[in-house]
Amino acid sequence: MAKRIKETVECEGRFSQLRAFLYNNAIPLVLEDRTVINEEDLKSIWELTQDEIVTSGFDYKDPYYYCNRKDDNGNVLQATDCLRETPYIDHLSLIPLIESHMCLDEGLISKYSLNMGNDEGIAKYLEEMGHHPERIFRNLLKREPKDVVFPGGSNLSGYKISGNFGIGTISSGGLSGGGVRSDSPFILEIFQETTGRRGEYDLAAIVGFWAQKNEMVISQIQPGRNAHFPQDVPFGIGCIRTAEVAAERMGFKKVLVYSANTHPIFKQYPHSGDSMKKEFVCLYDGSAKKLGYTGTRCSSYEKKVGNGINNRNS
């Protein structure tokens, strides 16, 4: 994984208790002073921690494991997250919890992605988001920022789009700081060229998502402090539309979007104010509806993209 500038961000990010347990206990024991993690390291970390990880109730309002418990007939018994699949209970399930300042061996992100029901083509691109984040959009997906066109005709000419990986990872905010911490394993970073500084960029937004069963689940839409989308592009529409373009090129069949009522942040922070809920209604529900998604405020939203195969020649 490429090294990123570390910025001070107050938000701890999702699954903070579980991640703190790993980083304060097993990871230092197994890695000592190393920052490269191979599969044997993951197995060792899992052996040291699996009993406590799975049974101790970390982040009990929004747990990483058992977020969607089902019976033998597929009926949901308990759900803290209406869209995210419960990860397999094995060492590969640790992969999304590894921040990008650590280096995962080649192939591990792909193995995790395949474990979550994604095709090999999608898994390959998700692997590259961790190892070659700057190349993902232009070089690998063969798309220019100007190819992201919004309702009304505006596009992202003058921007750049990169990838990143890992819950807890901080996306650099640019020259003036203001980075954003990820709540999701896969991250699209949208940068606007800095006014008066050609070739330098400030973070306009991040879009965080999960990848499962050939579906992109958008779980995080968050602005940077020092940049923005084109003036006539609402923020939520800018984020979701950018993710759609990436999803189609990667070969996803669908893009899924939480409604404000079902977004896990309100389970993690149940006493969040009405103003925050109203903001999420605008960002998630309103944007999804304007972009042609089907669904309701009581459930979630979905939209088919492409034909579910890698669209590299289109």
Buried (B, 14 or more C-beta within 10 A) or exposed (E): BBEBEEBEBEEEBBBBBBBEBBBEBBBEEBBEEEEEBBBEBBBBBBEBBBEBBBEEEBBEEBBBBBBBEEEEEEEEEEBBBBBBBBBEEEBBBBBBBBBBBBBBBEEBBBBBBBBBEBBEBBBBBBBBBBBBBBBBBBEBBEBBBEBBEBEEEBBBEEBBBBBBBBBBBBBBBBEEBBBBBBBBBBBBBBBBBBEEEEEEBBBBBBBBBBBBEBBBBBBBBBBBBBBBBBEEBBBBBBBBBBBBBBBBBBBBBBBBBBBBBBBBBBBBEEEEEEEEBEBBBEBBBBBBBBBEBEBEBEBBBBBBBBEBEBBEEE
